[in-house]
Amino acid sequence: MLVVFYTDNAGKCVLNAQLFFKRGKKNMTVANIEHDRDGVVWFTICRPEKRNAINFEVMDKLKETIKLVENDRQAKMLVITGTGREAFCSGGDLSQFQHLQAEGAKQMLKRMGELLYSLLTLSKPTVALINGAAMGGGCELASACDFRYAKSGSKIGFIQGKLGITTGWGGATMLFEKLPYAQALNILLRAERIQAETMQAYGWIDAVLPGNDLREECRQLLAPYVSQSVAVLRAYKLAAVEKWKSDEFRMRFFAEISRCAELWGSEEHAKAVQAFLQKS
């Protein structure tokens, strides 16, 4: 059920939408959308108990939000973040996806890959506001954004290799586009957790923030952008993403997804997932 309500004019938020779904006797909020007076749309993953992991419900909400930002003439930018101070996003919800076989995994990966491709080529500027650890698919989500701002001390990890798989939502393809070749390959092959400050030195993080009031710190960085008109922001963004709309790029992007799907049903991946879930 989608619930939409408005706050008064004194508040930062003029529109707030939350997606609820039933699990047992509880109503749970998986994501929150806020549209502020500066034209910034804030998308917050609300699954702190799962370290803001992405499940199918979050995918649905992200798809809806991308369409909203694309079509809303008042929307200037999209910021994606997570609830709490511990995790931005831990990637796909392995407790929900662990039993998928090759074909089912391919459909799940393609579904999220399509979303991240839409996010990558969105006609408005986008920001990943990394409020805590970003792991696995969480790094792929952040890579699809134009800018990445991280709370100081946050850990970043393209750790898919430690789980016996590769990036499966287009993350490697995007990383090779946004970082020098050797730097991107080093990050992917090492599959380690890296401090945000180090990732800033690599060029993946654009700004490291104190995190005392992360959203306000982000707003200050966005101020010069939102002072521009939607038309100007859109024109520059379209110029930037034109190169990613080619058939050749799409082929590389989705070939990556197919390769991950082939590894998904492997014994190595199954054992790694079981070990991960036992620690969680």
C-alpha positions in Angstrom: 0.0 0.0 0.0 1.4 3.4 -0.9 0.7 6.2 1.6 1.3 9.8 0.5 1.0 12.8 2.9 2.1 16.4 3.0 3.8 18.4 5.7 3.2 22.0 6.4 5.1 24.8 4.6 7.4 25.3 7.6 8.9 21.9 7.1 11.7 20.8 4.8 9.5 18.2 3.2 6.6 19.0 1.0 5.8 15.5 -0.1 6.5 12.3 1.8 5.6 8.8 0.4 6.2 5.5 2.1 5.7 2.0 0.8 4.2 -0.5 3.3 4.0 -4.2 2.9 2.6 -6.8 5.2 4.8 -9.5 6.8 2.9 -11.4 9.5 1.1 -8.9 11.7 3.5 -6.0 11.1 3.5 -3.2 8.6 7.0 -2.5 7.5 8.4 0.5 5.7 10.9 -0.5 3.1 11.6 2.9 1.6 10.8 6.6 2.1 10.6 9.4 -0.5 10.8 13.1 0.4 10.5 16.0 -2.1 11.9 19.1 -0.5 11.4 22.8 -1.4 14.7 23.0 -3.2 13.7 20.4 -5.7 15.7 17.6 -4.2 14.1 14.1 -4.0 15.4 12.0 -1.2 15.1 8.3 -1.4 15.9 6.4 1.8 16.1 2.7 2.2 14.4 1.8 5.5 15.6 -1.7 6.4 18.2 -1.1 9.1 17.6 -4.6 10.5 18.9 -5.9 7.2 21.6 -3.3 6.9 19.4 -1.6 4.3 19.7 -4.6 1.9 17.7 -4.5 -1.3 14.8 -6.8 -1.8 12.1 -6.9 -4.5 10.0 -4.3 -2.6 12.9 -1.8 -2.5 13.4 -2.4 -6.2 9.8 -1.5 -6.9 10.1 1.6 -4.9 13.3 2.7 -6.5 11.8 2.2 -10.0 8.9 4.4 -9.0 11.2 7.0 -7.6 13.4 7.1 -10.8 10.3 7.6 -12.9 9.1 10.4 -10.5 12.3 12.3 -10.8 12.5 11.8 -14.6 9.0 13.1 -15.2 8.5 15.7 -12.4 9.3 19.2 -13.7 10.0 20.4 -10.2 12.5 17.7 -9.4 16.1 18.9 -9.8 18.1 16.1 -8.2 17.9 12.7 -6.6 19.7 11.7 -3.4 19.8 8.1 -2.4 20.7 7.1 1.2 20.0 4.6 4.0 18.4 4.7 7.4 20.6 5.0 10.4 24.3 5.5 10.8 25.6 1.9 10.3 24.8 1.1 6.7 24.1 2.8 3.4 23.2 -0.5 1.7 24.6 -4.0 2.0 23.6 -5.0 -1.5 21.0 -7.7 -2.3 19.1 -9.3 0.5 20.8 -12.7 0.5 18.2 -14.1 2.9 15.6 -13.6 0.1 17.8 -14.3 -3.0 20.0 -17.2 -1.7 17.8 -20.0 -3.1 17.6 -18.6 -6.6 19.1 -20.9 -9.3 20.8 -19.6 -12.5 17.7 -18.5 -14.4 15.9 -17.0 -11.4 19.1 -15.2 -10.4 19.5 -13.9 -13.9 16.0 -12.4 -13.8 16.6 -10.8 -10.4 20.0 -9.4 -11.5 18.6 -8.2 -14.8 15.7 -6.5 -13.0 18.0 -4.5 -10.7 20.5 -4.0 -13.5 17.8 -2.3 -15.6 17.0 0.0 -12.6 20.6 0.9 -12.2 21.0 1.6 -15.9 18.0 3.9 -15.6 19.6 5.6 -12.6 22.9 5.9 -14.5 21.2 7.6 -17.5 18.6 9.6 -15.5 18.3 13.1 -17.0 18.7 14.8 -13.5 21.9 14.8 -11.3 22.1 12.0 -8.7 23.9 11.6 -5.4 24.6 8.6 -3.2 24.8 9.9 0.3 26.7 7.1 2.0 25.7 7.2 5.7 27.5 4.0 6.7 28.9 0.8 5.2 28.4 0.2 1.5 29.0 -3.4 0.5 28.5 -5.5 -2.6 25.5 -4.3 -4.5 25.4 -1.2 -2.3 28.6 -0.1 -4.1 26.9 -0.8 -7.5 24.0 1.4 -6.4 26.3 4.2 -5.5 28.3 3.8 -8.7 25.2 4.4 -10.7 25.0 7.9 -9.1 26.8 11.0 -10.4 28.3 11.9 -7.1 29.1 10.0 -4.0 29.3 11.7 -0.6 30.3 9.5 2.4 30.3 9.9 6.1 33.8 9.9 7.5 35.0 6.4 8.5 32.5 4.5 6.3 33.7 1.3 4.8 33.3 0.6 1.1 33.5 -2.9 -0.3 33.1 -4.4 -3.8 33.3 -7.7 -1.9 31.4 -9.8 -4.4 34.5 -11.9 -5.1 34.6 -13.0 -1.5 31.1 -14.5 -2.1 32.1 -16.5 -5.1 30.4 -14.2 -7.6 31.1 -11.0 -9.6 29.3 -7.7 -9.6 25.9 -8.5 -11.1 24.1 -5.2 -11.4 26.5 -3.5 -13.9 28.8 -2.3 -11.1 32.1 -3.3 -12.8 31.1 -1.8 -16.1 30.2 1.5 -14.3 33.4 1.4 -12.2 35.6 1.0 -15.4 33.8 4.1 -16.8 34.3 6.2 -13.8 37.8 5.3 -12.6 41.1 4.7 -14.4 41.3 1.1 -15.6 44.0 -0.2 -13.2 42.4 1.5 -10.2 39.0 0.0 -11.0 40.5 -3.5 -11.6 42.5 -3.4 -8.4 39.4 -2.6 -6.3 37.4 -5.4 -7.9 40.0 -8.1 -7.7 41.0 -7.3 -4.1 37.4 -7.5 -3.0 38.3 -5.7 0.3 36.6 -3.3 2.6 38.2 0.1 2.1 37.9 3.3 4.1 35.9 6.1 2.5 38.9 8.4 2.8 40.9 6.0 0.7 38.1 5.7 -1.9 38.2 9.5 -2.1 41.9 9.3 -3.0 41.0 6.8 -5.6 38.4 9.2 -7.1 35.3 7.1 -6.3 34.2 9.2 -3.4 33.7 12.9 -4.2 33.4 14.2 -0.7 33.9 12.9 2.8 31.6 14.5 5.4 31.9 14.8 9.2 28.5 13.1 9.6 27.3 15.3 12.5 24.3 16.3 10.5 24.8 14.3 7.3 21.8 15.5 5.4 22.5 19.2 6.1 26.1 18.7 5.1 24.9 17.2 1.9 22.5 20.1 1.3 25.4 22.5 1.5 27.2 20.7 -1.2 24.0 20.6 -3.4 23.3 24.3 -2.9 25.2 25.5 -6.1 23.5 22.8 -8.2 19.9 23.5 -7.0 20.3 27.2 -7.6 20.3 26.3 -11.4 17.1 25.7 -13.3 15.8 22.3 -14.1 16.4 22.9 -17.8 20.1 23.7 -17.2 20.7 20.7 -15.0 18.9 18.4 -17.4 20.8 19.7 -20.4 24.2 19.1 -18.9 23.2 15.7 -17.5 21.9 14.5 -20.9 25.2 15.6 -22.5 27.1 13.6 -19.9 25.1 10.3 -20.3 24.8 10.2 -24.0 27.8 8.0 -24.3 26.1 5.4 -22.1 23.1 5.0 -24.3 25.0 3.2 -27.1 24.2 -0.4 -28.0 27.9 -1.2 -27.3 27.7 0.0 -23.7 24.4 -1.7 -23.0 25.8 -4.9 -24.4 28.8 -4.7 -22.0 26.5 -3.7 -19.1 24.2 -6.6 -19.4 26.8 -9.2 -20.4 28.2 -8.6 -16.9 24.9 -9.5 -15.4 24.8 -12.8 -17.4 28.3 -13.7 -16.1 27.3 -13.2 -12.5 24.1 -15.3 -13.0 26.3 -18.2 -14.2 28.3 -18.1 -11.0 25.2 -17.7 -8.7 24.4 -21.3 -8.6 27.9 -22.5 -7.9 28.9 -24.4 -4.8 31.4 -21.8 -3.9 28.7 -19.1 -3.8 26.3 -21.3 -1.8 29.0 -22.0 0.8 30.0 -18.3 1.0 26.4 -17.2 1.4 25.7 -19.7 4.2 28.8 -18.5 6.0 27.7 -14.9 5.6 24.2 -15.5 6.9 25.5 -17.5 9.9 27.5 -14.4 10.9 24.6 -12.0 10.3 
